């Protein structure tokens, strides 16, 4: 069942209509979402208005309370119904997948055409597809002796990690890198570039 939690009732609703609204979907801790929210918190034209999560254990809630962002926790059975209906009401300029692991249904992609983007921790098309995320990717990169890796920001299509590429950034894989070290390097790239690419798309 869709569980709506609205924080800080003093928040001025009119502001939601004056800004270009950004909606974020997460499945994990929400570290990328926090970074994006912080980046846009002082932007006059853009606003992260909502975060949707299918992870009841995410620690992002307290952060949203401070940043005046609406939070929606949903179950899988709500994804094609209540969540989609809520998104249509919000009418965001951009939907961001920031560590969201569930496949996006075709009705989302059709209705929000060229408005849904994802970040992937590899240089697509390498190490993409179903089941390829997080540390699994970094382990494979090292096992295969890759010389470089990086991040890819792309539009979401009906197939995993196959949408049009918007941006890529490469880094060298050092011979002393472990999956953990590589993950830390990739996170730094994500934190630096993801909000900037989002802003460029909105402009």
N, C-alpha and C positions, 0 to 999 in steps of 0.2 A: 504494500500500500504506500502511496506517495505520502511522505511526511514532510510537510512544509514548516520551516522554522524561519521566522522573520526577526532579525535582530535590530535593536536600536530604533524604536518607534519614532524618535525625534527626527529621523532621516527625512529630508524633504522629497516627497514623491515627484514633484515637478522636475527635479534635477534629472531623473531617469529619462525624461522626454527631451531634455535639452542637450543631452550627450549621445554619442554613438555607443550603443550598448554592446558589451562583450559578455558572452556566456562561456564558462569553462566547465568541462567534464573531466572528472578524475576517478581513478580506481584505487590509488595508493595513498601515500602520506600527504600528497598535495604540495610538495616543495616547489615545483614549477609554477603551480597556481599561485602560491604565496608571492613568488617573485614577480609574476605578471601583475598581480593586484597592487603590489608596492610600486611597481614602475608606473602604473597608470593612476595612482592615487592623487598625484598632483597635476594631472593633465586636464585642462579645462574642456577639451572637446570629446574625450573618450572616458568610458566608465565601465569597469567590471561590475555588472549589476547582479549576476547570479552565478553560483557554483552548484552543479549537479554531481552527486556522488552515489555510487552503488556500494560503497564501503563504509559501514557503520563504525568502523574502528579508526577512521582517519582522524588525525589530530588537528585538522584545519579549522574546526568550528570556532575555537577561541580566537583565532586570527581574524576570521570573518566578523566576529562580534566587534572587534576593534575597528575594522575597516568598513563597516556598514554595508556588507554584501549579503544578499539573501541566499539561503542554503536550502537545497532540496535533496533529501535522502530518498532513494527509490529502490524498489525491488525489481527483479527482472521482468515480472509480468506487467509492470507499469510502463516499460520502455516504449512499446509501440502504441500505447494509449495515452495515459495521463501525462507522461513526460512530453510527448510530442505535442499534445494539446497546449500544455503550458508554454512550450517554446514558441508556438504560433502566436500566443498572446503577448509574449515578451517582444517578439519580432526583432531579434538581435541583428546587428550589422555583421557580426562574425561569431562563429562557434568554434571554440578552441578545445582540442583534445590534448590534455596534458597528463599523459600517463593513464589514459582511459583504455581499458583492455577489451571492452566489448565491441563486437562488430556493429557498425552503423547500418541500420536498415535502409533499403532503397527509398522508402518514402521520405526519409530525412534528406537524402542526397538530392532527390528530385525537387522537394519543396524549397530547400535552402541551397539552391544551386550555386556553386562556387563561393559558399559562405562557411564551409566546414574545413578546418585545417588541422593537421596532426604533426607532431614532432616525433622523429624516429632516431634512435641512437646508433645509426650506422649510415654508411654511404649507399643509399638505395640505388639500384635494385639489389645490391648485395645484402645478405642477412636480413631480408624482410620476409613477410608472410606469416601465416598463422603459427602462433606459439613462439615467435621470435621477438623477445622483448628483454629489456634490462640486462642482468648479469649473464643470461644465456647467450646473448649476442657477443658480449665481451670475451667470454670463454672461447667461443668459436673463432673469433678474430685472432686470438693468441694461438690457439691450437693450429690454425691454418697458416701461421707465420705471415700474416698480412703486414705490409710495410706502413700502411696508413688506415685510419678509420675516421669517424667524424659524426656529424649530425645531418639529418635531412628534414626540411620542413616542406610539406606537400599538401595539396588538396586531397580530400578524402573521396574515394570512389567506392564502387561496390565490392572490389577485391582488396584484401589486406595490402596496405603499403604500395599500391600501384597507381595512385593518383598523380596528376601533373606535379612535377617538382618545382617548388618556389625558390628554395635556397638550400645550399649545402656549404658546410665548412669542414675542412680536413685538418687532422693532426697526425703527427708521426707516432707510430707505435714503437716505443723504446724497447730494447731487448730485455730490460729489467722490469717492464710493466707486468703487473698481475691483473686479473680481472677487476679487483677492487680498485687498484690505482687507475686503471683505464676508465672505470665508471666515474671516478672523481673528476678526471679530466673532461669527460663527456658532459658531466653535470655543469662544469664551469662554462663550456660552450653554450649549453642550453640556456643558462641563466643570462649570459651576455647577449645572445643573438635572438632568442625567441621573442622577447617583448619588442625589440626593434623591428623585426620583420612584421609582427602583428600591426604595429603602428604604421609602417609603410603601406600595408594593405588597406588600412582604414583611411589613409590620406588619399 
